Amino acid sequence: MSLKAFHIFFVAVSVLLAFGFAAWAFVNFAQQGQWLDLVWGGLGIVSGLALIWYGKFVLKKLKGMSYL
């Protein structure tokens, strides 16, 4: 597995994890009303967006490298 393929896989899984965590935190906030859950949800969304940006950056940088 090349560096490019590893990054695509790892970043995609990390984005799903970050947005899943954010969804969990927002649902927890809706049920319990603790403000810290709202903060964690916001940080999860920011992390997911930052990971998407990072993934695009890496794909641009490794454009000439093959997936194998």
Predicted model as a PDB file, atoms N, CA, C, CB and O in Angstrom, pLDDT in the B-factor column:
MODEL        1                                                                  
ATOM      1  N   MET A   1       0.854  -1.172   0.000  1.00 75.00           N  
ATOM      2  CA  MET A   1       0.000   0.000   0.000  1.00 75.00           C  
ATOM      3  C   MET A   1       0.898   1.232   0.000  1.00 75.00           C  
ATOM      4  CB  MET A   1      -0.971   0.000   1.227  1.00 75.00           C  
ATOM      5  O   MET A   1       1.797   1.358   0.832  1.00 75.00           O  
ATOM      6  N   SER A   2       0.647   2.126  -0.930  1.00 84.00           N  
ATOM      7  CA  SER A   2       1.474   3.321  -1.045  1.00 84.00           C  
ATOM      8  C   SER A   2       1.062   4.373  -0.011  1.00 84.00           C  
ATOM      9  CB  SER A   2       1.376   3.902  -2.464  1.00 84.00           C  
ATOM     10  O   SER A   2       0.032   4.259   0.655  1.00 84.00           O  
ATOM     11  N   LEU A   3       1.892   5.377   0.090  1.00 82.00           N  
ATOM     12  CA  LEU A   3       1.618   6.491   0.989  1.00 82.00           C  
ATOM     13  C   LEU A   3       0.324   7.199   0.599  1.00 82.00           C  
ATOM     14  CB  LEU A   3       2.786   7.482   0.985  1.00 82.00           C  
ATOM     15  O   LEU A   3      -0.452   7.613   1.460  1.00 82.00           O  
ATOM     16  N   LYS A   4       0.101   7.334  -0.703  1.00 87.00           N  
ATOM     17  CA  LYS A   4      -1.099   8.015  -1.188  1.00 87.00           C  
ATOM     18  C   LYS A   4      -2.356   7.223  -0.833  1.00 87.00           C  
ATOM     19  CB  LYS A   4      -1.017   8.226  -2.707  1.00 87.00           C  
ATOM     20  O   LYS A   4      -3.332   7.792  -0.345  1.00 87.00           O  
ATOM     21  N   ALA A   5      -2.334   5.925  -1.075  1.00 89.00           N  
ATOM     22  CA  ALA A   5      -3.496   5.090  -0.761  1.00 89.00           C  
ATOM     23  C   ALA A   5      -3.752   5.058   0.742  1.00 89.00           C  
ATOM     24  CB  ALA A   5      -3.291   3.661  -1.292  1.00 89.00           C  
ATOM     25  O   ALA A   5      -4.901   5.104   1.180  1.00 89.00           O  
ATOM     26  N   PHE A   6      -2.681   4.980   1.529  1.00 88.00           N  
ATOM     27  CA  PHE A   6      -2.835   4.986   2.979  1.00 88.00           C  
ATOM     28  C   PHE A   6      -3.478   6.281   3.446  1.00 88.00           C  
ATOM     29  CB  PHE A   6      -1.481   4.790   3.665  1.00 88.00           C  
ATOM     30  O   PHE A   6      -4.371   6.257   4.294  1.00 88.00           O  
ATOM     31  N   HIS A   7      -3.040   7.408   2.908  1.00 87.00           N  
ATOM     32  CA  HIS A   7      -3.604   8.691   3.316  1.00 87.00           C  
ATOM     33  C   HIS A   7      -5.074   8.805   2.939  1.00 87.00           C  
ATOM     34  CB  HIS A   7      -2.821   9.832   2.688  1.00 87.00           C  
ATOM     35  O   HIS A   7      -5.880   9.296   3.729  1.00 87.00           O  
ATOM     36  N   ILE A   8      -5.428   8.359   1.748  1.00 91.00           N  
ATOM     37  CA  ILE A   8      -6.833   8.424   1.352  1.00 91.00           C  
ATOM     38  C   ILE A   8      -7.689   7.610   2.315  1.00 91.00           C  
ATOM     39  CB  ILE A   8      -7.016   7.915  -0.093  1.00 91.00           C  
ATOM     40  O   ILE A   8      -8.717   8.089   2.793  1.00 91.00           O  
ATOM     41  N   PHE A   9      -7.268   6.388   2.599  1.00 95.00           N  
ATOM     42  CA  PHE A   9      -8.011   5.521   3.510  1.00 95.00           C  
ATOM     43  C   PHE A   9      -8.065   6.102   4.923  1.00 95.00           C  
ATOM     44  CB  PHE A   9      -7.383   4.131   3.542  1.00 95.00           C  
ATOM     45  O   PHE A   9      -9.139   6.200   5.516  1.00 95.00           O  
ATOM     46  N   PHE A  10      -6.915   6.484   5.457  1.00 96.00           N  
ATOM     47  CA  PHE A  10      -6.834   6.959   6.834  1.00 96.00           C  
ATOM     48  C   PHE A  10      -7.605   8.266   7.029  1.00 96.00           C  
ATOM     49  CB  PHE A  10      -5.377   7.150   7.235  1.00 96.00           C  
ATOM     50  O   PHE A  10      -8.295   8.429   8.035  1.00 96.00           O  
ATOM     51  N   VAL A  11      -7.497   9.185   6.089  1.00 96.00           N  
ATOM     52  CA  VAL A  11      -8.208  10.461   6.206  1.00 96.00           C  
ATOM     53  C   VAL A  11      -9.718  10.238   6.082  1.00 96.00           C  
ATOM     54  CB  VAL A  11      -7.718  11.462   5.123  1.00 96.00           C  
ATOM     55  O   VAL A  11     -10.495  10.863   6.805  1.00 96.00           O  
ATOM     56  N   ALA A  12     -10.139   9.356   5.176  1.00 97.00           N  
ATOM     57  CA  ALA A  12     -11.576   9.081   5.021  1.00 97.00           C  
ATOM     58  C   ALA A  12     -12.160   8.488   6.305  1.00 97.00           C  
ATOM     59  CB  ALA A  12     -11.817   8.116   3.836  1.00 97.00           C  
ATOM     60  O   ALA A  12     -13.239   8.892   6.738  1.00 97.00           O  
ATOM     61  N   VAL A  13     -11.460   7.543   6.907  1.00 98.00           N  
ATOM     62  CA  VAL A  13     -11.930   6.946   8.163  1.00 98.00           C  
ATOM     63  C   VAL A  13     -11.933   7.990   9.276  1.00 98.00           C  
ATOM     64  CB  VAL A  13     -11.044   5.739   8.561  1.00 98.00           C  
ATOM     65  O   VAL A  13     -12.853   8.023  10.094  1.00 98.00           O  
ATOM     66  N   SER A  14     -10.922   8.832   9.310  1.00 98.00           N  
ATOM     67  CA  SER A  14     -10.843   9.870  10.349  1.00 98.00           C  
ATOM     68  C   SER A  14     -11.954  10.905  10.208  1.00 98.00           C  
ATOM     69  CB  SER A  14      -9.486  10.567  10.294  1.00 98.00           C  
ATOM     70  O   SER A  14     -12.493  11.377  11.209  1.00 98.00           O  
ATOM     71  N   VAL A  15     -12.299  11.258   8.975  1.00 98.00           N  
ATOM     72  CA  VAL A  15     -13.397  12.207   8.738  1.00 98.00           C  
ATOM     73  C   VAL A  15     -14.711  11.609   9.222  1.00 98.00           C  
ATOM     74  CB  VAL A  15     -13.495  12.578   7.232  1.00 98.00           C  
ATOM     75  O   VAL A  15     -15.492  12.287   9.890  1.00 98.00           O  
ATOM     76  N   LEU A  16     -14.959  10.348   8.892  1.00 98.00           N  
ATOM     77  CA  LEU A  16     -16.180   9.686   9.349  1.00 98.00           C  
ATOM     78  C   LEU A  16     -16.232   9.614  10.868  1.00 98.00           C  
ATOM     79  CB  LEU A  16     -16.278   8.282   8.757  1.00 98.00           C  
ATOM     80  O   LEU A  16     -17.287   9.822  11.467  1.00 98.00           O  
ATOM     81  N   LEU A  17     -15.108   9.323  11.485  1.00 98.00           N  
ATOM     82  CA  LEU A  17     -15.042   9.260  12.943  1.00 98.00           C  
ATOM     83  C   LEU A  17     -15.313  10.633  13.568  1.00 98.00           C  
ATOM     84  CB  LEU A  17     -13.668   8.735  13.392  1.00 98.00           C  
ATOM     85  O   LEU A  17     -16.046  10.730  14.552  1.00 98.00           O  
ATOM     86  N   ALA A  18     -14.732  11.682  13.006  1.00 98.00           N  
ATOM     87  CA  ALA A  18     -14.922  13.029  13.555  1.00 98.00           C  
ATOM     88  C   ALA A  18     -16.377  13.475  13.436  1.00 98.00           C  
ATOM     89  CB  ALA A  18     -14.008  14.031  12.838  1.00 98.00           C  
ATOM     90  O   ALA A  18     -16.937  14.015  14.390  1.00 98.00           O  
ATOM     91  N   PHE A  19     -16.999  13.251  12.262  1.00 98.00           N  
ATOM     92  CA  PHE A  19     -18.399  13.645  12.096  1.00 98.00           C  
ATOM     93  C   PHE A  19     -19.335  12.749  12.908  1.00 98.00           C  
ATOM     94  CB  PHE A  19     -18.788  13.600  10.617  1.00 98.00           C  
ATOM     95  O   PHE A  19     -20.368  13.210  13.393  1.00 98.00           O  
ATOM     96  N   GLY A  20     -18.981  11.482  13.056  1.00 98.00           N  
ATOM     97  CA  GLY A  20     -19.764  10.592  13.916  1.00 98.00           C  
ATOM     98  C   GLY A  20     -19.704  11.024  15.369  1.00 98.00           C  
ATOM     99  O   GLY A  20     -20.714  11.001  16.073  1.00 98.00           O  
ATOM    100  N   PHE A  21     -18.525  11.416  15.814  1.00 98.00           N  
ATOM    101  CA  PHE A  21     -18.377  11.912  17.180  1.00 98.00           C  
ATOM    102  C   PHE A  21     -19.191  13.189  17.380  1.00 98.00           C  
ATOM    103  CB  PHE A  21     -16.895  12.167  17.502  1.00 98.00           C  
ATOM    104  O   PHE A  21     -19.827  13.371  18.419  1.00 98.00           O  
ATOM    105  N   ALA A  22     -19.166  14.069  16.383  1.00 98.00           N  
ATOM    106  CA  ALA A  22     -19.933  15.309  16.473  1.00 98.00           C  
ATOM    107  C   ALA A  22     -21.424  15.013  16.562  1.00 98.00           C  
ATOM    108  CB  ALA A  22     -19.641  16.213  15.267  1.00 98.00           C  
ATOM    109  O   ALA A  22     -22.133  15.629  17.358  1.00 98.00           O  
ATOM    110  N   ALA A  23     -21.906  14.075  15.749  1.00 98.00           N  
ATOM    111  CA  ALA A  23     -23.325  13.709  15.793  1.00 98.00           C  
ATOM    112  C   ALA A  23     -23.683  13.134  17.153  1.00 98.00           C  
ATOM    113  CB  ALA A  23     -23.662  12.697  14.685  1.00 98.00           C  
ATOM    114  O   ALA A  23     -24.724  13.471  17.717  1.00 98.00           O  
ATOM    115  N   TRP A  24     -22.826  12.267  17.683  1.00 98.00           N  
ATOM    116  CA  TRP A  24     -23.067  11.685  19.009  1.00 98.00           C  
ATOM    117  C   TRP A  24     -23.131  12.780  20.074  1.00 98.00           C  
ATOM    118  CB  TRP A  24     -21.961  10.662  19.362  1.00 98.00           C  
ATOM    119  O   TRP A  24     -23.999  12.751  20.947  1.00 98.00           O  
ATOM    120  N   ALA A  25     -22.213  13.745  20.002  1.00 97.00           N  
ATOM    121  CA  ALA A  25     -22.178  14.819  20.992  1.00 97.00           C  
ATOM    122  C   ALA A  25     -23.433  15.689  20.896  1.00 97.00           C  
ATOM    123  CB  ALA A  25     -20.918  15.680  20.802  1.00 97.00           C  
ATOM    124  O   ALA A  25     -23.973  16.101  21.923  1.00 97.00           O  
ATOM    125  N   PHE A  26     -23.905  15.976  19.677  1.00 97.00           N  
ATOM    126  CA  PHE A  26     -25.103  16.796  19.522  1.00 97.00           C  
ATOM    127  C   PHE A  26     -26.354  16.057  20.009  1.00 97.00           C  
ATOM    128  CB  PHE A  26     -25.274  17.208  18.056  1.00 97.00           C  
ATOM    129  O   PHE A  26     -27.240  16.664  20.611  1.00 97.00           O  
ATOM    130  N   VAL A  27     -26.424  14.765  19.752  1.00 97.00           N  
ATOM    131  CA  VAL A  27     -27.552  13.979  20.263  1.00 97.00           C  
ATOM    132  C   VAL A  27     -27.510  13.944  21.790  1.00 97.00           C  
ATOM    133  CB  VAL A  27     -27.526  12.535  19.686  1.00 97.00           C  
ATOM    134  O   VAL A  27     -28.539  14.069  22.454  1.00 97.00           O  
ATOM    135  N   ASN A  28     -26.321  13.775  22.328  1.00 96.00           N  
ATOM    136  CA  ASN A  28     -26.167  13.789  23.780  1.00 96.00           C  
ATOM    137  C   ASN A  28     -26.583  15.139  24.360  1.00 96.00           C  
ATOM    138  CB  ASN A  28     -24.716  13.470  24.168  1.00 96.00           C  
ATOM    139  O   ASN A  28     -27.201  15.194  25.423  1.00 96.00           O  
ATOM    140  N   PHE A  29     -26.246  16.227  23.664  1.00 96.00           N  
ATOM    141  CA  PHE A  29     -26.648  17.556  24.118  1.00 96.00           C  
ATOM    142  C   PHE A  29     -28.169  17.701  24.093  1.00 96.00           C  
ATOM    143  CB  PHE A  29     -25.998  18.640  23.245  1.00 96.00           C  
ATOM    144  O   PHE A  29     -28.759  18.275  25.009  1.00 96.00           O  
ATOM    145  N   ALA A  30     -28.797  17.179  23.045  1.00 95.00           N  
ATOM    146  CA  ALA A  30     -30.254  17.285  22.934  1.00 95.00           C  
ATOM    147  C   ALA A  30     -30.953  16.500  24.043  1.00 95.00           C  
ATOM    148  CB  ALA A  30     -30.721  16.783  21.562  1.00 95.00           C  
ATOM    149  O   ALA A  30     -32.018  16.904  24.511  1.00 95.00           O  
ATOM    150  N   GLN A  31     -30.371  15.404  24.457  1.00 95.00           N  
ATOM    151  CA  GLN A  31     -30.992  14.578  25.491  1.00 95.00           C  
ATOM    152  C   GLN A  31     -30.723  15.088  26.901  1.00 95.00           C  
ATOM    153  CB  GLN A  31     -30.505  13.161  25.370  1.00 95.00           C  
ATOM    154  O   GLN A  31     -31.616  15.094  27.749  1.00 95.00           O  
ATOM    155  N   GLN A  32     -29.489  15.516  27.147  1.00 94.00           N  
ATOM    156  CA  GLN A  32     -29.105  15.877  28.511  1.00 94.00           C  
ATOM    157  C   GLN A  32     -28.942  17.372  28.735  1.00 94.00           C  
ATOM    158  CB  GLN A  32     -27.834  15.195  28.865  1.00 94.00           C  
ATOM    159  O   GLN A  32     -29.038  17.838  29.870  1.00 94.00           O  
ATOM    160  N   GLY A  33     -28.702  18.121  27.687  1.00 89.00           N  
ATOM    161  CA  GLY A  33     -28.607  19.570  27.802  1.00 89.00           C  
ATOM    162  C   GLY A  33     -27.316  20.084  28.403  1.00 89.00           C  
ATOM    163  O   GLY A  33     -27.273  21.222  28.871  1.00 89.00           O  
ATOM    164  N   GLN A  34     -26.264  19.285  28.405  1.00 93.00           N  
ATOM    165  CA  GLN A  34     -24.992  19.752  28.949  1.00 93.00           C  
ATOM    166  C   GLN A  34     -24.247  20.537  27.871  1.00 93.00           C  
ATOM    167  CB  GLN A  34     -24.131  18.557  29.461  1.00 93.00           C  
ATOM    168  O   GLN A  34     -24.069  20.050  26.755  1.00 93.00           O  
ATOM    169  N   TRP A  35     -23.820  21.727  28.200  1.00 94.00           N  
ATOM    170  CA  TRP A  35     -23.200  22.620  27.222  1.00 94.00           C  
ATOM    171  C   TRP A  35     -21.865  22.109  26.728  1.00 94.00           C  
ATOM    172  CB  TRP A  35     -23.020  23.986  27.812  1.00 94.00           C  
ATOM    173  O   TRP A  35     -21.451  22.433  25.616  1.00 94.00           O  
ATOM    174  N   LEU A  36     -21.186  21.314  27.537  1.00 96.00           N  
ATOM    175  CA  LEU A  36     -19.897  20.785  27.107  1.00 96.00           C  
ATOM    176  C   LEU A  36     -20.063  19.857  25.901  1.00 96.00           C  
ATOM    177  CB  LEU A  36     -19.214  20.039  28.265  1.00 96.00           C  
ATOM    178  O   LEU A  36     -19.176  19.786  25.051  1.00 96.00           O  
ATOM    179  N   ASP A  37     -21.181  19.153  25.821  1.00 95.00           N  
ATOM    180  CA  ASP A  37     -21.449  18.304  24.660  1.00 95.00           C  
ATOM    181  C   ASP A  37     -21.581  19.140  23.390  1.00 95.00           C  
ATOM    182  CB  ASP A  37     -22.723  17.479  24.883  1.00 95.00           C  
ATOM    183  O   ASP A  37     -21.185  18.698  22.311  1.00 95.00           O  
ATOM    184  N   LEU A  38     -22.125  20.326  23.511  1.00 96.00           N  
ATOM    185  CA  LEU A  38     -22.236  21.227  22.369  1.00 96.00           C  
ATOM    186  C   LEU A  38     -20.848  21.669  21.893  1.00 96.00           C  
ATOM    187  CB  LEU A  38     -23.094  22.455  22.735  1.00 96.00           C  
ATOM    188  O   LEU A  38     -20.594  21.769  20.692  1.00 96.00           O  
ATOM    189  N   VAL A  39     -19.966  21.927  22.842  1.00 97.00           N  
ATOM    190  CA  VAL A  39     -18.589  22.304  22.507  1.00 97.00           C  
ATOM    191  C   VAL A  39     -17.884  21.144  21.808  1.00 97.00           C  
ATOM    192  CB  VAL A  39     -17.807  22.723  23.780  1.00 97.00           C  
ATOM    193  O   VAL A  39     -17.214  21.341  20.794  1.00 97.00           O  
ATOM    194  N   TRP A  40     -18.035  19.928  22.354  1.00 97.00           N  
ATOM    195  CA  TRP A  40     -17.405  18.748  21.743  1.00 97.00           C  
ATOM    196  C   TRP A  40     -17.941  18.512  20.334  1.00 97.00           C  
ATOM    197  CB  TRP A  40     -17.643  17.498  22.612  1.00 97.00           C  
ATOM    198  O   TRP A  40     -17.182  18.140  19.439  1.00 97.00           O  
ATOM    199  N   GLY A  41     -19.231  18.723  20.129  1.00 97.00           N  
ATOM    200  CA  GLY A  41     -19.807  18.576  18.798  1.00 97.00           C  
ATOM    201  C   GLY A  41     -19.226  19.577  17.813  1.00 97.00           C  
ATOM    202  O   GLY A  41     -18.918  19.233  16.672  1.00 97.00           O  
ATOM    203  N   GLY A  42     -19.080  20.808  18.260  1.00 97.00           N  
ATOM    204  CA  GLY A  42     -18.462  21.829  17.409  1.00 97.00           C  
ATOM    205  C   GLY A  42     -17.022  21.498  17.068  1.00 97.00           C  
ATOM    206  O   GLY A  42     -16.586  21.695  15.934  1.00 97.00           O  
ATOM    207  N   LEU A  43     -16.283  20.994  18.047  1.00 98.00           N  
ATOM    208  CA  LEU A  43     -14.893  20.599  17.790  1.00 98.00           C  
ATOM    209  C   LEU A  43     -14.822  19.404  16.844  1.00 98.00           C  
ATOM    210  CB  LEU A  43     -14.181  20.265  19.107  1.00 98.00           C  
ATOM    211  O   LEU A  43     -13.890  19.299  16.046  1.00 98.00           O  
ATOM    212  N   GLY A  44     -15.792  18.512  16.927  1.00 98.00           N  
ATOM    213  CA  GLY A  44     -15.835  17.383  16.000  1.00 98.00           C  
ATOM    214  C   GLY A  44     -16.056  17.837  14.569  1.00 98.00           C  
ATOM    215  O   GLY A  44     -15.434  17.316  13.643  1.00 98.00           O  
ATOM    216  N   ILE A  45     -16.940  18.804  14.387  1.00 98.00           N  
ATOM    217  CA  ILE A  45     -17.189  19.337  13.042  1.00 98.00           C  
ATOM    218  C   ILE A  45     -15.956  20.069  12.514  1.00 98.00           C  
ATOM    219  CB  ILE A  45     -18.407  20.286  13.051  1.00 98.00           C  
ATOM    220  O   ILE A  45     -15.581  19.897  11.354  1.00 98.00           O  
ATOM    221  N   VAL A  46     -15.334  20.871  13.346  1.00 98.00           N  
ATOM    222  CA  VAL A  46     -14.130  21.589  12.933  1.00 98.00           C  
ATOM    223  C   VAL A  46     -13.021  20.593  12.572  1.00 98.00           C  
ATOM    224  CB  VAL A  46     -13.655  22.549  14.057  1.00 98.00           C  
ATOM    225  O   VAL A  46     -12.307  20.786  11.588  1.00 98.00           O  
ATOM    226  N   SER A  47     -12.882  19.537  13.363  1.00 98.00           N  
ATOM    227  CA  SER A  47     -11.868  18.517  13.076  1.00 98.00           C  
ATOM    228  C   SER A  47     -12.152  17.816  11.760  1.00 98.00           C  
ATOM    229  CB  SER A  47     -11.803  17.491  14.209  1.00 98.00           C  
ATOM    230  O   SER A  47     -11.237  17.584  10.969  1.00 98.00           O  
ATOM    231  N   GLY A  48     -13.413  17.476  11.517  1.00 98.00           N  
ATOM    232  CA  GLY A  48     -13.777  16.827  10.260  1.00 98.00           C  
ATOM    233  C   GLY A  48     -13.485  17.710   9.060  1.00 98.00           C  
ATOM    234  O   GLY A  48     -12.968  17.236   8.048  1.00 98.00           O  
ATOM    235  N   LEU A  49     -13.810  18.982   9.164  1.00 98.00           N  
ATOM    236  CA  LEU A  49     -13.535  19.912   8.061  1.00 98.00           C  
ATOM    237  C   LEU A  49     -12.033  20.101   7.848  1.00 98.00           C  
ATOM    238  CB  LEU A  49     -14.197  21.271   8.332  1.00 98.00           C  
ATOM    239  O   LEU A  49     -11.568  20.197   6.713  1.00 98.00           O  
ATOM    240  N   ALA A  50     -11.279  20.153   8.947  1.00 98.00           N  
ATOM    241  CA  ALA A  50      -9.825  20.279   8.826  1.00 98.00           C  
ATOM    242  C   ALA A  50      -9.228  19.032   8.175  1.00 98.00           C  
ATOM    243  CB  ALA A  50      -9.186  20.514  10.211  1.00 98.00           C  
ATOM    244  O   ALA A  50      -8.288  19.138   7.387  1.00 98.00           O  
ATOM    245  N   LEU A  51      -9.756  17.868   8.490  1.00 97.00           N  
ATOM    246  CA  LEU A  51      -9.272  16.639   7.869  1.00 97.00           C  
ATOM    247  C   LEU A  51      -9.599  16.589   6.377  1.00 97.00           C  
ATOM    248  CB  LEU A  51      -9.869  15.429   8.571  1.00 97.00           C  
ATOM    249  O   LEU A  51      -8.800  16.094   5.582  1.00 97.00           O  
ATOM    250  N   ILE A  52     -10.757  17.094   6.000  1.00 97.00           N  
ATOM    251  CA  ILE A  52     -11.100  17.163   4.575  1.00 97.00           C  
ATOM    252  C   ILE A  52     -10.116  18.085   3.855  1.00 97.00           C  
ATOM    253  CB  ILE A  52     -12.563  17.665   4.380  1.00 97.00           C  
ATOM    254  O   ILE A  52      -9.636  17.752   2.772  1.00 97.00           O  
ATOM    255  N   TRP A  53      -9.819  19.224   4.441  1.00 97.00           N  
ATOM    256  CA  TRP A  53      -8.843  20.143   3.852  1.00 97.00           C  
ATOM    257  C   TRP A  53      -7.475  19.462   3.733  1.00 97.00           C  
ATOM    258  CB  TRP A  53      -8.730  21.435   4.700  1.00 97.00           C  
ATOM    259  O   TRP A  53      -6.806  19.583   2.707  1.00 97.00           O  
ATOM    260  N   TYR A  54      -7.067  18.754   4.775  1.00 95.00           N  
ATOM    261  CA  TYR A  54      -5.787  18.063   4.770  1.00 95.00           C  
ATOM    262  C   TYR A  54      -5.754  16.998   3.669  1.00 95.00           C  
ATOM    263  CB  TYR A  54      -5.517  17.425   6.143  1.00 95.00           C  
ATOM    264  O   TYR A  54      -4.749  16.854   2.973  1.00 95.00           O  
ATOM    265  N   GLY A  55      -6.840  16.263   3.516  1.00 93.00           N  
ATOM    266  CA  GLY A  55      -6.910  15.244   2.479  1.00 93.00           C  
ATOM    267  C   GLY A  55      -6.756  15.834   1.093  1.00 93.00           C  
ATOM    268  O   GLY A  55      -6.034  15.283   0.262  1.00 93.00           O  
ATOM    269  N   LYS A  56      -7.426  16.951   0.831  1.00 93.00           N  
ATOM    270  CA  LYS A  56      -7.291  17.617  -0.467  1.00 93.00           C  
ATOM    271  C   LYS A  56      -5.859  18.112  -0.683  1.00 93.00           C  
ATOM    272  CB  LYS A  56      -8.279  18.794  -0.570  1.00 93.00           C  
ATOM    273  O   LYS A  56      -5.317  18.007  -1.784  1.00 93.00           O  
ATOM    274  N   PHE A  57      -5.259  18.648   0.370  1.00 93.00           N  
ATOM    275  CA  PHE A  57      -3.888  19.144   0.292  1.00 93.00           C  
ATOM    276  C   PHE A  57      -2.926  18.007  -0.045  1.00 93.00           C  
ATOM    277  CB  PHE A  57      -3.480  19.814   1.615  1.00 93.00           C  
ATOM    278  O   PHE A  57      -2.062  18.163  -0.908  1.00 93.00           O  
ATOM    279  N   VAL A  58      -3.068  16.879   0.622  1.00 89.00           N  
ATOM    280  CA  VAL A  58      -2.174  15.744   0.380  1.00 89.00           C  
ATOM    281  C   VAL A  58      -2.372  15.192  -1.028  1.00 89.00           C  
ATOM    282  CB  VAL A  58      -2.412  14.637   1.422  1.00 89.00           C  
ATOM    283  O   VAL A  58      -1.399  14.851  -1.701  1.00 89.00           O  
ATOM    284  N   LEU A  59      -3.630  15.101  -1.480  1.00 89.00           N  
ATOM    285  CA  LEU A  59      -3.875  14.600  -2.827  1.00 89.00           C  
ATOM    286  C   LEU A  59      -3.240  15.505  -3.890  1.00 89.00           C  
ATOM    287  CB  LEU A  59      -5.379  14.477  -3.073  1.00 89.00           C  
ATOM    288  O   LEU A  59      -2.710  15.022  -4.890  1.00 89.00           O  
ATOM    289  N   LYS A  60      -3.301  16.814  -3.664  1.00 91.00           N  
ATOM    290  CA  LYS A  60      -2.652  17.748  -4.597  1.00 91.00           C  
ATOM    291  C   LYS A  60      -1.138  17.561  -4.586  1.00 91.00           C  
ATOM    292  CB  LYS A  60      -3.008  19.207  -4.239  1.00 91.00           C  
ATOM    293  O   LYS A  60      -0.489  17.543  -5.632  1.00 91.00           O  
ATOM    294  N   LYS A  61      -0.594  17.424  -3.384  1.00 90.00           N  
ATOM    295  CA  LYS A  61       0.853  17.302  -3.238  1.00 90.00           C  
ATOM    296  C   LYS A  61       1.369  15.988  -3.837  1.00 90.00           C  
ATOM    297  CB  LYS A  61       1.242  17.395  -1.761  1.00 90.00           C  
ATOM    298  O   LYS A  61       2.459  15.958  -4.408  1.00 90.00           O  
ATOM    299  N   LEU A  62       0.605  14.917  -3.714  1.00 87.00           N  
ATOM    300  CA  LEU A  62       1.032  13.613  -4.200  1.00 87.00           C  
ATOM    301  C   LEU A  62       0.378  13.259  -5.539  1.00 87.00           C  
ATOM    302  CB  LEU A  62       0.712  12.546  -3.168  1.00 87.00           C  
ATOM    303  O   LEU A  62       0.166  12.084  -5.838  1.00 87.00           O  
ATOM    304  N   LYS A  63       0.064  14.266  -6.330  1.00 87.00           N  
ATOM    305  CA  LYS A  63      -0.642  14.044  -7.593  1.00 87.00           C  
ATOM    306  C   LYS A  63       0.102  13.096  -8.525  1.00 87.00           C  
ATOM    307  CB  LYS A  63      -0.869  15.362  -8.293  1.00 87.00           C  
ATOM    308  O   LYS A  63      -0.539  12.272  -9.178  1.00 87.00           O  
ATOM    309  N   GLY A  64       1.400  13.176  -8.612  1.00 84.00           N  
ATOM    310  CA  GLY A  64       2.173  12.353  -9.520  1.00 84.00           C  
ATOM    311  C   GLY A  64       2.453  10.947  -9.022  1.00 84.00           C  
ATOM    312  O   GLY A  64       2.918  10.108  -9.794  1.00 84.00           O  
ATOM    313  N   MET A  65       2.186  10.668  -7.770  1.00 82.00           N  
ATOM    314  CA  MET A  65       2.476   9.357  -7.194  1.00 82.00           C  
ATOM    315  C   MET A  65       1.337   8.372  -7.502  1.00 82.00           C  
ATOM    316  CB  MET A  65       2.692   9.476  -5.665  1.00 82.00           C  
ATOM    317  O   MET A  65       0.164   8.747  -7.498  1.00 82.00           O  
ATOM    318  N   SER A  66       1.692   7.131  -7.762  1.00 81.00           N  
ATOM    319  CA  SER A  66       0.662   6.131  -8.069  1.00 81.00           C  
ATOM    320  C   SER A  66       0.027   5.609  -6.774  1.00 81.00           C  
ATOM    321  CB  SER A  66       1.267   4.955  -8.888  1.00 81.00           C  
ATOM    322  O   SER A  66       0.533   5.843  -5.677  1.00 81.00           O  
ATOM    323  N   TYR A  67      -1.092   4.897  -6.934  1.00 76.00           N  
ATOM    324  CA  TYR A  67      -1.812   4.356  -5.782  1.00 76.00           C  
ATOM    325  C   TYR A  67      -1.237   3.026  -5.320  1.00 76.00           C  
ATOM    326  CB  TYR A  67      -3.280   4.188  -6.117  1.00 76.00           C  
ATOM    327  O   TYR A  67      -1.619   2.528  -4.260  1.00 76.00           O  
ATOM    328  N   LEU A  68      -0.336   2.446  -6.081  1.00 72.00           N  
ATOM    329  CA  LEU A  68       0.235   1.153  -5.716  1.00 72.00           C  
ATOM    330  C   LEU A  68       1.554   1.375  -5.101  1.00 72.00           C  
ATOM    331  CB  LEU A  68       0.356   0.222  -6.908  1.00 72.00           C  
ATOM    332  O   LEU A  68       2.223   0.418  -4.712  1.00 72.00           O  
TER     333      LEU A  68                                                      
ENDMDL                                                                          
END                                                                             
